[in-house]
Amino acid sequence: MVHEVATIPGDGIGPEVIDAVQPVFDDVSERFEFDLELVRYDWGSERYLESGSMMPDDGLDELAGYDAIVLGAIGHPDVPDHVTLNNLLLPIRKGFDQAICKRPAILFDGVESPLEGYDGGDIDFVVYRENTEGEYADMGGQEHPGHGHEVAIQSAVFTRTGTERIVRAAFEAATEREGRVTSITKSNAQAHSMVFWDQIVEDVSAEYPDVTVERLLVDAASMDFIRRPEAFDVVVASNLFGDILTDIGAIITGSMGLAPSANINVSGEYPSMFEPVHGSAPDIVGDGVANPLATILSAAMLFDHLDETEAGDAVWSAVTDQLADSDAPRTPDLGGSATTAQVVADLRTRL
C-alpha cells in the first residue's frame, strides 16, 4: 500500500520538528511494510513575507490529491495572527471540509501535571471540536474605517448539518470509551446558536440511550477542566470553545508539547490533516529543544486514519514507554535538558 502525504512544516519550530521526526516516519513504514511518500511544501509566513501569500492560489488544488496532510505549525511574530490563520490553516480546514477536530488530553505515566494529586492515567479525555463553521465562520465586515462611528460585525454560523455531524461523532466516540458526553455551550447568553446546539444534542442523544449526557456552560467547563478533569470522557464543543478548552486540556496534562490533533474529513473525499497543538513557539526557534512528541503522536493518529492501525499503535506505545521511563531524555518543557534530536533518537530505539 502506498500512502502519499503532503507535509507543510510551516513556521517557527515547525520545520525543525518535521525534519527531526522524518526518520520516525521512515522507520514505521519500513517496519510495517507500507510505502509512505512525503512531499514537502514550504508554505507559511516566510513565503508571505516574501511574496504576500501564505500559499499559492492553487494551493488547495495541489493538496487535494494527497491521502493526508501533516502540518508543523503556523504563526510568525512579524505577521498578524489573523493573516496566518485565514490564509493557510482555515482555508485548508474549510476547503477540505475537515469538520471534526479530534484532540486527546491524556496525562501519561511519568508526566507531572501542574494540578496537584493527579498521576498518570487520572486524566484521559478527548475533545471533539466543530472545525469548519461556528464562531470561526468568515461572516461579517467593517464599515466606516477611520471614523468615530467605525463598526465591525462578526457573525457565527451554526448549521444543522455541521452541528449534527460533530455531535454524532462525539456520541459515537463515547460508545467506544466510557459512555459519557459533555456538551459545552453558552446557552444562557447566546439564545439562538447555543440553544440550537442544545436542541441537536438532545435529538442525537435519543439515539444513544446508553450514553450519559452532561451539559456545561463554557465558563463552568473551564473551571472544571482544572478542578475535576477526571470527570470528563468525551467533550463536544463549538469551534471557539473547543479551541480554548483544548489548550487548557493540553497544559493540565503536562505540556503543549504533548498535545496532538486530527482534522478529519469524514467522507474521505478530501485529505484530513494532522498537526501538533503547540504552535510555532518563536521564543525557542533554532534552539533545538522543541518537544517532538506532539508531532509524533499526531503521526500515530495519521497512521490510524490511513488504516495502518498496527503502526499507529506502535508509535503511540513507543511514546508512552518513553514518557514512563524516568531515564529517558526529556525536553525542557517536561523538566529535562534533552534536545529534540535526542528525544527522537531514543524513541526510534523503542520502535
C-alpha positions, 0 to 999 in steps of 0.5 A: 500500500502506498500512502502519499502525504503532503507535509507543510512544516510551516513556521517557527519550530515547525520545520525543525520538528518535521525534519527531526521526526522524518526518520520516525516516519521512515522507520514505521513504514519500513517496519510495517511494510507500507510505502509512505511518500512525503512531499514537502511544501514550504508554505507559511509566513516566510513565503508571505513575507516574501511574496504576500501569500501564505500559499499559492492560489492553487494551493488547495488544488495541489493538496487535494490529491494527497491521502493526508496532510501533516502540518508543523505549525503556523504563526510568525511574530512579524505577521498578524495572527489573523493573516496566518490563520485565514490564509493557510490553516482555515482555508485548508480546514474549510476547503477540505471540509475537515469538520471534526477536530479530534484532540486527546488530553491524556496525562501519561505515566511519568508526566507531572501535571501542574494540578496537584494529586493527579498521576498518570492515567487520572486524566484521559479525555478527548475533545471533539471540536466543530472545525469548519463553521461556528464562531470561526465562520468568515461572516461579517465586515467593517464599515466606516474605517477611520471614523468615530462611528467605525463598526465591525460585525462578526457573525457565527454560523451554526448549521444543522448539518455541521452541528449534527455531524460533530455531535454524532461523532462525539456520541459515537466516540463515547460508545467506544470509551466510557459512555459519557458526553459533555456538551459545552455551550453558552446557552444562557447568553447566546439564545439562538446558536447555543440553544440550537446546539442544545436542541441537536444534542438532545435529538442525537442523544435519543439515539444513544440511550446508553450514553450519559449526557452532561451539559456545561456552560463554557465558563463552568467547563473551564473551571472544571477542566482544572478542578475535576478533569477526571470527570470528563470522557468525551467533550463536544464543543463549538469551534471557539470553545473547543479551541480554548478548552483544548489548550487548557486540556493540553497544559493540565496534562503536562505540556503543549508539547504533548498535545496532538490533533486530527482534522478529519474529513469524514467522507474521505473525499478530501485529505484530513490533516494532522498537526501538533497543538503547540504552535510555532513557539518563536521564543525557542526557534533554532534552539533545538529543544522543541518537544517532538512528541506532539508531532509524533503522536499526531503521526500515530493518529495519521497512521490510524486514519490511513488504516495502518492501525498496527503502526499507529499503535506502535508509535503511540506505545513507543511514546508512552514507554518513553514518557514512563521511563524516568531515564529517558531524555526529556525536553525542557518543557517536561523538566529535562535538558534533552534536545529534540534530536535526542528525544527522537533518537531514543524513541526510534530505539523503542520502535 
